[in-house]
């Protein structure tokens, strides 16, 4: 029995899965905390220790490979946008600057770093995007003298596994840095020159389903972005849409061309296709904020120690259906209006209750996702809805609201680590275990 291994290098956790090659049966799934977080020297930068992350990720890989040999292929995915500097030998010479780096929102000239670079390049760039981070590091003298290029943390893991000295990025990762020509599948070198960047510093990029080297005799696939990996590991049909709700939330759809989507992001996918991704800035944290509110109330009033999430889920499920209390869950603004804030409205003496507030937050979360889906320039409506993320799996009311909002039945993948599983699917196609990605998805993906 051959095995596929997938690794997911997340911001707060690192996951690994082993799946059986012929059926996709999940043999083992392991998730551990990402304990590589480093103190912020200025309060706004967000750093992680690549050495510690590598130790954890490769340790998980070695454990699975030893238990489930032989391994047919290894796939890697992880947090996009962030950058790590490498020297000529392919060694990390800096901390990982993650996608949460906030320095791009600091003042620069008459605006901010991110706004200045967006105007200069004519590409929408945000704080945390790799090129924004690189620009700031260059301005502040933080680029290591021995650095010759940069990559994401998952690309670094793939580089080490593949015994390479230079990173080889899939377009899904490279595009997350910014200034990326989606149609040409490469960085816009003219835009880079306008920003004063040295194009020789850029990593090599491929849009192919590629193997970049071998870990011993095991093929290692190019690392891919976590959004793309989650879709690969969840959608068996490109006509379906994926809704993921965990700490964040996202609605994703596959399209054949890079069409304008002002409310969200357009990203490279696989097989020459693209993803439309709509991501609420608060997302699943809206429910966590309500949890925090109730936890504080319980503390003030001498709670009985019950699990508050369980109480919230139970009272939402038991409450008669009533959406008269409206909760706008855009507590962190939106992509196009970061200053926007959430609101409670239509409050009456009958509906101002903890039960209605809980249901209102759940309905507001799903309504925001439905609104982003409604703004997607799709040629035809989705034919299926797939859900992923802990919040979707653990909350039956949330699942029901998603079905009501999208007017589609909800399917859940059998496996739970969708991104790591998607990386394994990508690796299976790249290594020729299956003739292409659709064949790999058809054989490996199953729903509850």
C-alpha positions as CSV (number, residue, x, y, z in Angstrom):
1,X,0.0,0.0,0.0
2,X,1.5,3.3,-1.1
3,X,0.9,6.6,0.8
4,X,0.6,10.2,0.0
5,X,1.9,12.8,2.5
6,X,0.6,16.4,2.7
7,X,2.0,19.1,5.0
8,X,0.3,22.4,5.9
9,X,2.5,25.1,7.5
10,X,-0.1,27.3,9.1
11,X,0.3,30.5,11.1
12,X,-0.8,29.0,14.4
13,X,-0.6,25.3,13.7
14,X,1.3,22.8,11.5
15,X,-0.6,19.8,10.1
16,X,0.4,16.6,8.3
17,X,-1.7,13.9,6.7
18,X,-1.0,10.4,5.3
19,X,-3.6,9.1,2.8
20,X,-3.8,5.8,1.0
21,X,-2.9,6.3,-2.7
22,X,-5.7,4.3,-4.4
23,X,-8.7,5.3,-2.2
24,X,-7.7,8.5,-0.4
25,X,-8.5,6.8,2.9
26,X,-7.0,9.0,5.7
27,X,-4.4,6.9,7.5
28,X,-3.3,9.5,10.0
29,X,-3.8,13.2,10.6
30,X,-1.7,15.2,13.0
31,X,-1.9,18.8,14.0
32,X,0.5,20.5,16.4
33,X,0.9,24.1,17.5
34,X,3.2,26.3,15.5
35,X,5.5,27.3,18.3
36,X,7.9,29.3,16.1
37,X,6.3,32.7,16.9
38,X,8.9,35.3,17.8
39,X,8.5,38.6,19.8
40,X,7.7,41.6,17.7
41,X,10.5,44.2,17.9
42,X,8.2,47.1,17.1
43,X,4.7,45.9,18.0
44,X,3.5,45.7,14.4
45,X,5.8,43.3,12.6
46,X,5.0,39.6,12.9
47,X,7.9,37.2,12.9
48,X,8.3,33.4,13.2
49,X,11.4,31.2,13.6
50,X,12.0,29.2,10.4
51,X,14.4,26.8,12.2
52,X,11.7,25.8,14.7
53,X,9.0,25.5,12.0
54,X,11.3,23.3,9.9
55,X,12.1,21.0,12.8
56,X,8.3,20.5,13.5
57,X,7.3,20.0,9.9
58,X,10.1,17.7,8.9
59,X,9.6,15.8,12.2
60,X,5.9,15.2,11.3
61,X,6.9,14.1,7.8
62,X,9.6,11.7,9.1
63,X,7.1,10.1,11.5
64,X,4.4,9.5,8.9
65,X,6.9,8.3,6.3
66,X,8.3,5.7,8.8
67,X,4.9,4.5,9.7
68,X,3.3,4.4,6.3
69,X,6.1,3.4,3.9
70,X,6.4,3.4,0.9
71,X,5.5,7.0,0.1
72,X,4.5,7.8,-3.4
73,X,4.8,11.7,-3.2
74,X,4.9,14.6,-0.8
75,X,3.0,17.8,-1.1
76,X,3.4,21.0,0.9
77,X,1.2,24.0,1.4
78,X,1.0,26.9,3.9
79,X,0.4,30.5,4.8
80,X,0.7,32.8,1.8
81,X,2.1,36.3,1.4
82,X,4.9,36.0,4.0
83,X,8.6,36.0,3.0
84,X,11.8,34.4,4.2
85,X,15.2,35.4,2.9
86,X,17.6,32.8,1.6
87,X,21.3,32.9,0.7
88,X,23.1,31.2,-2.3
89,X,23.2,27.9,-0.6
90,X,19.4,27.9,0.0
91,X,19.7,28.6,3.7
92,X,17.3,30.8,5.7
93,X,19.1,34.0,6.7
94,X,16.2,35.9,8.3
95,X,13.1,35.2,10.4
96,X,9.8,34.6,8.5
97,X,7.9,37.8,8.1
98,X,4.3,36.5,8.1
99,X,1.2,37.7,6.2
100,X,0.1,39.4,9.5
101,X,3.0,42.0,9.3
102,X,1.3,45.3,10.0
103,X,4.1,47.7,9.0
104,X,2.6,48.2,5.5
105,X,-0.2,50.3,7.2
106,X,2.4,52.7,8.8
107,X,2.8,56.2,7.3
108,X,5.0,56.6,4.3
109,X,5.1,59.9,2.5
110,X,1.6,61.2,2.3
111,X,0.0,57.8,2.6
112,X,1.1,54.4,3.9
113,X,3.7,51.9,2.6
114,X,1.0,49.7,1.1
115,X,-0.9,52.6,-0.5
116,X,2.2,54.1,-1.9
117,X,3.3,50.9,-3.5
118,X,-0.2,50.2,-4.9
119,X,-0.2,53.6,-6.6
120,X,3.3,53.2,-8.0
121,X,2.8,49.7,-9.3
122,X,-0.9,49.9,-10.3
123,X,-1.4,46.6,-8.4
124,X,-3.6,46.4,-5.3
125,X,-1.0,45.7,-2.5
126,X,-1.8,45.2,1.2
127,X,0.2,45.1,4.4
128,X,1.7,41.7,4.8
129,X,2.1,41.1,1.0
130,X,5.7,39.9,0.4
131,X,6.7,42.8,-1.8
132,X,5.4,45.3,0.7
133,X,7.4,43.6,3.4
134,X,10.5,43.5,1.2
135,X,10.2,47.2,0.4
136,X,10.0,48.1,4.0
137,X,12.9,45.8,4.9
138,X,15.0,47.4,2.2
139,X,14.0,50.9,3.4
140,X,14.9,50.0,7.0
141,X,18.1,48.2,6.2
142,X,16.7,44.8,7.3
143,X,17.5,42.8,4.2
144,X,20.4,40.5,5.2
145,X,23.5,41.2,3.2
146,X,23.9,37.6,2.2
147,X,20.3,37.3,0.9
148,X,19.9,36.6,-2.8
149,X,16.2,35.8,-2.9
150,X,13.1,35.1,-0.8
151,X,10.2,32.6,-0.7
152,X,7.3,31.5,1.5
153,X,7.8,29.2,4.5
154,X,6.2,26.3,2.6
155,X,8.5,26.9,-0.4
156,X,11.4,26.7,2.0
157,X,10.1,23.4,3.4
158,X,9.7,22.0,-0.1
159,X,13.2,23.3,-1.0
160,X,14.7,21.4,1.9
161,X,12.8,18.2,1.1
162,X,13.8,18.4,-2.5
163,X,17.5,19.0,-1.8
164,X,17.5,22.2,-3.8
165,X,19.5,25.4,-3.3
166,X,17.1,27.7,-5.0
167,X,13.3,28.0,-4.5
168,X,11.0,27.1,-7.3
169,X,7.5,28.7,-6.5
170,X,4.2,27.6,-7.9
171,X,2.2,30.6,-9.2
172,X,-0.3,30.2,-6.3
173,X,2.4,31.2,-3.8
174,X,4.2,33.7,-6.0
175,X,1.1,35.7,-6.8
176,X,0.5,36.3,-3.0
177,X,3.6,38.5,-2.9
178,X,1.9,41.1,-5.3
179,X,2.7,42.6,-8.7
180,X,1.9,39.3,-10.4
181,X,0.7,39.1,-13.9
182,X,-2.1,36.5,-13.7
183,X,-2.3,35.8,-17.4
184,X,1.5,35.5,-18.0
185,X,1.9,33.5,-14.7
186,X,4.9,35.6,-13.7
187,X,5.9,38.8,-11.9
188,X,5.3,42.0,-13.7
189,X,8.9,43.0,-14.2
190,X,8.0,46.5,-15.4
191,X,6.0,47.1,-12.2
192,X,8.9,45.8,-10.2
193,X,11.3,48.2,-11.9
194,X,9.0,51.1,-11.1
195,X,9.3,50.1,-7.4
196,X,13.0,50.0,-7.7
197,X,13.2,46.2,-7.1
198,X,16.0,44.1,-8.6
199,X,14.3,41.5,-10.8
200,X,17.2,39.1,-10.3
201,X,16.1,38.9,-6.6
202,X,12.8,37.2,-7.6
203,X,12.4,33.5,-7.2
204,X,11.7,31.2,-10.2
205,X,8.0,30.5,-10.8
206,X,6.0,27.7,-12.5
207,X,2.3,27.4,-13.2
208,X,2.6,23.7,-13.8
209,X,1.7,20.8,-11.6
210,X,5.4,20.2,-11.0
211,X,7.8,18.0,-9.1
212,X,10.8,20.1,-8.0
213,X,13.1,17.4,-6.6
214,X,13.2,14.3,-4.5
215,X,13.4,13.5,-0.8
216,X,15.6,10.4,-1.2
217,X,13.5,8.5,-3.7
218,X,10.2,10.3,-2.9
219,X,9.0,12.9,-5.4
220,X,8.4,16.4,-3.8
221,X,5.9,18.7,-5.5
222,X,6.1,22.4,-5.7
223,X,4.5,24.0,-2.7
224,X,1.1,25.7,-3.3
225,X,-0.9,28.3,-1.5
226,X,-3.2,27.3,1.3
227,X,-6.4,28.7,-0.3
228,X,-5.7,26.7,-3.5
229,X,-4.8,23.6,-1.5
230,X,-8.1,23.8,0.5
231,X,-10.0,24.0,-2.7
232,X,-8.0,21.1,-4.2
233,X,-8.7,19.0,-1.2
234,X,-12.4,19.8,-1.0
235,X,-14.0,20.4,-4.4
236,X,-14.4,17.4,-6.6
237,X,-16.2,19.5,-9.2
238,X,-15.1,22.9,-10.4
239,X,-18.8,23.9,-10.6
240,X,-19.1,23.7,-6.8
241,X,-18.1,26.5,-4.4
242,X,-16.2,26.1,-1.1
243,X,-17.1,27.9,2.1
244,X,-14.5,27.6,4.9
245,X,-15.1,29.0,8.4
246,X,-12.6,28.6,11.1
247,X,-10.7,31.5,12.7
248,X,-11.3,33.3,9.5
249,X,-13.8,32.6,6.7
250,X,-13.7,32.5,2.9
251,X,-15.9,31.6,-0.1
252,X,-14.0,30.4,-3.1
253,X,-15.0,29.6,-6.7
254,X,-13.1,28.2,-9.7
255,X,-13.1,30.2,-13.0
256,X,-11.4,29.8,-16.3
257,X,-10.1,33.3,-16.7
258,X,-8.8,36.1,-14.4
259,X,-11.9,38.2,-14.3
260,X,-12.2,41.4,-12.2
261,X,-13.5,40.9,-8.6
262,X,-13.1,44.1,-6.7
263,X,-14.7,42.7,-3.5
264,X,-12.2,39.9,-3.2
265,X,-9.1,38.4,-4.7
266,X,-8.3,36.7,-8.0
267,X,-5.6,34.0,-7.6
268,X,-3.9,31.4,-9.8
269,X,-5.2,27.9,-9.3
270,X,-4.2,24.8,-11.2
271,X,-4.5,23.6,-14.8
272,X,-4.6,27.1,-16.1
273,X,-7.6,28.0,-14.0
274,X,-8.1,30.7,-11.4
275,X,-9.8,31.2,-8.0
276,X,-12.1,33.9,-6.9
277,X,-11.7,34.3,-3.2
278,X,-14.0,36.4,-1.0
279,X,-12.6,36.8,2.6
280,X,-14.5,38.7,5.3
281,X,-11.9,40.5,7.5
282,X,-13.5,39.2,10.7
283,X,-15.0,35.9,9.5
284,X,-15.2,33.2,12.0
285,X,-13.7,35.5,14.7
286,X,-17.2,37.1,14.9
287,X,-18.4,34.0,16.8
288,X,-15.2,34.1,18.9
289,X,-16.0,37.7,19.8
290,X,-19.4,36.7,21.0
291,X,-17.8,33.9,23.0
292,X,-15.5,36.4,24.6
293,X,-18.5,38.6,25.5
294,X,-20.4,35.8,27.1
295,X,-17.3,34.5,28.9
296,X,-16.8,38.0,30.5
297,X,-20.5,38.0,31.5
298,X,-20.1,34.6,33.1
299,X,-17.0,35.8,34.9
300,X,-18.8,38.9,36.2
301,X,-21.9,37.0,37.3
302,X,-20.1,33.9,38.7
303,X,-20.6,31.3,35.9
304,X,-20.8,27.6,36.6
305,X,-17.8,26.6,34.5
306,X,-19.7,25.1,31.6
307,X,-18.1,25.2,28.1
308,X,-19.4,28.5,26.7
309,X,-19.2,27.4,23.0
310,X,-21.3,24.4,23.8
311,X,-23.9,26.6,25.5
312,X,-23.9,29.0,22.6
313,X,-24.4,26.2,20.1
314,X,-27.1,24.6,22.1
315,X,-29.1,27.7,22.7
316,X,-28.9,28.6,19.0
317,X,-30.2,25.2,18.1
318,X,-33.0,25.3,20.6
319,X,-34.2,28.8,19.8
320,X,-37.3,29.1,17.5
321,X,-36.4,30.5,14.1
322,X,-36.5,34.2,14.1
323,X,-34.2,36.7,12.3
324,X,-35.8,39.9,13.5
325,X,-32.6,40.9,15.3
326,X,-30.1,41.8,12.6
327,X,-26.3,41.5,13.3
328,X,-23.9,43.0,10.8
329,X,-20.7,41.0,11.5
330,X,-18.3,43.2,9.6
331,X,-16.6,44.1,12.8
332,X,-13.2,44.6,11.2
333,X,-14.5,46.4,8.1
334,X,-14.2,45.0,4.5
335,X,-11.5,44.7,1.9
336,X,-12.7,47.9,0.2
337,X,-13.7,49.8,3.4
338,X,-11.5,48.8,6.3
339,X,-13.1,51.6,8.4
340,X,-16.5,50.0,8.3
341,X,-17.8,48.5,11.5
342,X,-20.5,46.0,12.4
343,X,-23.9,46.8,14.0
344,X,-27.0,45.5,15.8
345,X,-30.3,46.7,14.4
346,X,-34.0,46.0,14.6
347,X,-33.7,45.5,18.4
348,X,-36.9,45.1,20.2
349,X,-37.8,44.1,23.8
350,X,-38.7,40.6,22.5
351,X,-35.6,39.8,20.5
352,X,-32.8,41.3,22.6
353,X,-31.8,38.0,24.2
354,X,-28.6,35.9,24.3
355,X,-30.3,33.3,22.1
356,X,-31.2,35.8,19.4
357,X,-27.9,37.5,19.5
358,X,-26.1,34.1,19.0
359,X,-28.3,33.2,16.1
360,X,-27.9,36.7,14.7
361,X,-24.1,36.5,14.7
362,X,-24.3,33.1,12.9
363,X,-26.8,34.4,10.3
364,X,-24.6,37.6,9.8
365,X,-21.5,35.5,9.2
366,X,-23.2,33.4,6.5
367,X,-24.9,36.5,5.0
368,X,-21.5,38.2,4.5
369,X,-20.2,35.2,2.7
370,X,-23.3,35.0,0.6
371,X,-22.9,38.7,-0.3
372,X,-19.3,38.1,-1.5
373,X,-20.4,35.1,-3.5
374,X,-23.1,37.3,-5.1
375,X,-20.5,39.8,-6.3
376,X,-18.4,37.1,-8.0
377,X,-18.5,37.4,-11.8
378,X,-19.4,33.8,-12.5
379,X,-20.7,32.7,-15.9
380,X,-23.2,30.4,-14.2
381,X,-24.4,29.8,-10.6
382,X,-22.7,27.1,-8.5
383,X,-24.3,23.7,-8.6
384,X,-22.9,22.5,-5.2
385,X,-21.8,23.8,-1.9
386,X,-18.9,22.3,0.1
387,X,-18.1,23.3,3.6
388,X,-14.8,23.0,5.6
389,X,-13.3,24.3,8.8
390,X,-14.0,23.6,12.4
391,X,-16.8,26.0,12.8
392,X,-18.8,24.4,10.0
393,X,-18.2,20.9,11.3
394,X,-19.0,21.7,14.9
395,X,-22.1,23.9,14.5
396,X,-25.2,22.4,12.9
397,X,-27.0,25.8,13.0
398,X,-24.2,27.3,11.0
399,X,-24.4,24.5,8.4
400,X,-28.2,25.0,8.1
401,X,-27.8,28.8,7.6
402,X,-25.2,28.2,4.9
403,X,-27.7,26.0,3.1
404,X,-30.4,28.6,3.4
405,X,-28.2,31.5,2.4
406,X,-26.8,29.7,-0.7
407,X,-29.9,27.7,-1.5
408,X,-27.8,24.6,-2.0
409,X,-27.3,21.4,0.0
410,X,-24.0,21.4,2.0
411,X,-21.4,18.6,1.6
412,X,-18.5,18.0,4.0
413,X,-15.3,16.2,3.0
414,X,-14.6,13.0,4.9
415,X,-11.1,14.2,5.8
416,X,-10.7,17.3,8.0
417,X,-7.3,18.8,7.2
418,X,-8.4,20.0,3.8
419,X,-5.3,22.1,2.9
420,X,-2.8,19.3,3.8
421,X,-5.0,16.8,2.0
422,X,-5.1,19.1,-1.0
423,X,-1.3,19.3,-1.1
424,X,-1.3,15.6,-1.2
425,X,-3.7,15.6,-4.1
426,X,-1.5,18.0,-6.0
427,X,1.5,15.9,-5.3
428,X,-0.2,12.8,-6.6
429,X,-0.9,14.4,-9.9
430,X,2.5,16.0,-10.1
431,X,4.2,12.7,-9.5
432,X,2.1,10.9,-12.1
433,X,0.4,8.7,-9.6
434,X,-2.8,9.9,-11.4
435,X,-2.9,11.3,-14.9
436,X,-4.0,14.7,-13.9
437,X,-5.6,16.7,-11.0
438,X,-9.3,15.9,-11.9
439,X,-8.4,12.1,-11.9
440,X,-6.7,12.5,-8.5
441,X,-9.6,14.4,-7.0
442,X,-12.1,11.8,-8.4
443,X,-10.2,9.0,-6.8
444,X,-9.2,10.6,-3.5
445,X,-11.9,13.0,-2.4
446,X,-15.0,11.7,-0.7
447,X,-17.9,13.4,1.2
448,X,-19.7,12.5,4.4
